[in-house]
Amino acid sequence: MKIRLAIGCGNYLYSEGLKKLLEEEKVINVIEIFNIGNLISDLKEILKFKPDVILSDYNTDFNILYSLPEDFFKENRLRILLIGDRSLRFLADRHLKAFITSGIVGILPPGADSDLLKKALKAVVSDELWLDRHTLMTLISSIHRTNNAPLGKREKEIMFHICQGFRNREIAQKLNISEQTVKSHCNRIYKKLGVADRLQLALYSFKILPKYNK
């Protein structure tokens, strides 16, 4: 099944370039392009076609967040992949929590190439978060400092691999331990952090990041 993708960037030519690039991928179907100029009307129209993912840049996502009423995000499930640029340094201390609430599920680093973009799109459609290695390590360190029941070294290693999208069997192979041991660690991590599954674990990690990047 093809990924239904909508693209919205501040530079329309940039959006068109992304469309041509991604349409070469057989599993991706770009259903529409929108821009900041008529953001609200365009976005509401695009959502009628039920895109799986919205690909946008920082400025466009900022406008999505602050141009639409709060109820809009409760009524419409948005899954947004953000293309990173130098503005990303402002995310952590000002807008990241609000971005998460509005549906951001991944951030591509400024140096990402087309292959990484395609891989990220496939990941977020599978309900995974897409974060670069540096951000993941920051998140895990933040959890270790803030939680009343801190994670052990092995638990942090396993959490890191979970947030990268690896399954229990793959984690077991990487750490040279049994799959059952990985499952046991996962259960302890979930209990300590009060989450129910892998996606909630990644979301929990992502949400607490702003507090420690000021």
N, C-alpha and C positions, 0 to 999 in steps of 0.2 A: 504494500500500500504506500502511495506517495505521501511525502510530508507536504502539507498545505501551508505555504509560507507567505506572509505579508511583510513588505520591507518599507520602513519609514526612516529616512535620514534627512538632516537639515539641507544637504546638497542633493538635489534631485538627480543630477548627473551621476553622482556617486551611487545612488539607489539603482539607477538604470544599469550601471556597470556591474553591481552585485547581482542584479537579476540575470544578466547575460552569463555571468560566471557560474551561477548556481543552476541555471537551466541546463547546463551541460551534464549535471548529475541526474541520472534517470529517476532516482527516488525522490526528487524535490520538484514540487510544482509551485512556482511563484504566482499567486492568485491576484496580487495587486501591489501597487506602490502608492504610498501617501506621503505628504510633506507637512511641515509645520503650518503653512499658510492657512489651510482649511482643515486643520487637524481633527477637530471634534466631529464635523460632518463626515469626513473621510473615514475616520476610525469606526464610527458607528455603522457606516455602510459596509466596511470591510468585515466587521464582526458578524454580519448577516451570512457571510460565506464560511464562517466557522474555521478560521485559520488554526493550524496546530501550534504555530509559533509566529511571533512578531519579532523581526530583526530590526533593531534601531540603534542609533548612536546616543551619546549622553544628552545632547541638547533636546532631541526629540522625546526621549523618555522623560526628561525633566518636564517638558510641556504636557505630555500625557498625564503625568502625575498631578500637576497643579492646574491644568485647564479643565479637568473633568471632576464632577461632584464625587464625593466619597462613596455614595451609594452605587455609582457606576461599577466600582471594582467588586462590590458584593454581588451584584447581579450578573456580571460578566467575568468568566474566568479567563484571565490573560496569562499567557506564557511568553515572557519576553526575554530574548537573548540580546545582551548589550554589547556593542562593539566598543572596546576600550580605546581611550586616547589619553592625552595628558591631563584631562579634566578628572580622571579617575581618582586622583589624590584627594579631591574634595568630597568624594562619595562617602568615605569612611566616617568623617566627622560631621556631616551635615544631613545627608539624604538617604543613606543606605537602608535604614529601617523602613522608611516610607516607600522606597523602591521595592523592597521585599513584599510589602503589603499589596502593592499594585501589580505584582506578578512577575518580577524579574527572577529568572531561574538560572541565569548564567552570565558571566562576564568574560569576554575575550580580552586577553592582554593586548596592548598596542602593537606588539610585534607579530601577532597571529597571521598565518598565511591561509590560503584558500582551503588547503587540506584540513587544517585545524578547525576552520569554520564549519566545514561539512561534518566533521566528527562531532563537534559541539551540538550542532542541530539534531543529529541522530540521538545524541545522549539526552538532551532535554525533552525530546518527544517521548522518550522512554521513562519520563518522570525522574530523571537524575538532575542534580545540580552540576554546573560546569564552572569550575574555579581553577585557577592556575596553582602550581605547587606552592609558591610563596604565600599566597592567600590562605591556602589550606593549613600550612604550618602556623600561620598567625592565629587562625581560628582555634586550632587545637591548643596552642599555648594559652590563649585567652580563657578557654574552658578550664584548663588546669589551674589557673590562678584564681578563678571565681567560684568554682564549685566547692561545696562543703565536703563532699566526698571526692577528692581529687583522683583523676585517672592515673593509673600506673603506667610505667614506660611501655609495656606490651600493649596495654589498652589504647594508648595514644597512637602506637604504630598501626594497630588494627583499625582504629577510627580514621586515620589518614587514608588507608587503603580503601575503606568503605566509601569515603567521600570522593575518592577518585573513580568509583564505579566498579571496583573489583568484587567478585563474588567470593563466598567463603572458601571454596575449593582453591581459587587462585591465590587468596591471601595465605592459606595454609602452605601452599607451595613456595610462595615468596619468603615466608618466615620459617620454613622448615619445621612446621608443627602440624598436628592432626587437624582435620576439618572440625571434629567435635570440640577440640580446644578453642578453635576460633568461635564456634557457636556459643560456648560457655562465656568467653570474653565479651561477645556481643550482648548477651543477656545482661551481664553485669554493667556494661556501658549504658544500655538502655535504662536500667534500673537507677543508676546513679544520676543520670541526666533527666529522667522522667519523660522519656520518649518511647514510642511504640514500635517504630520501624526505622529502616535505613534512610528513607526520605526525610522523616521528621528529625532524625539525627543531623543530617546535612543542613536542613532549614534552621534548626536550633543553633548550629555552629555559625551559620551565616548571619543570623539576627543579632548575635551578641558582639559581632566584630566592631561596630562603631564606638562602643564604650571605651575601647582600648587603643584607638588610633587617633585620639585627639592630641 
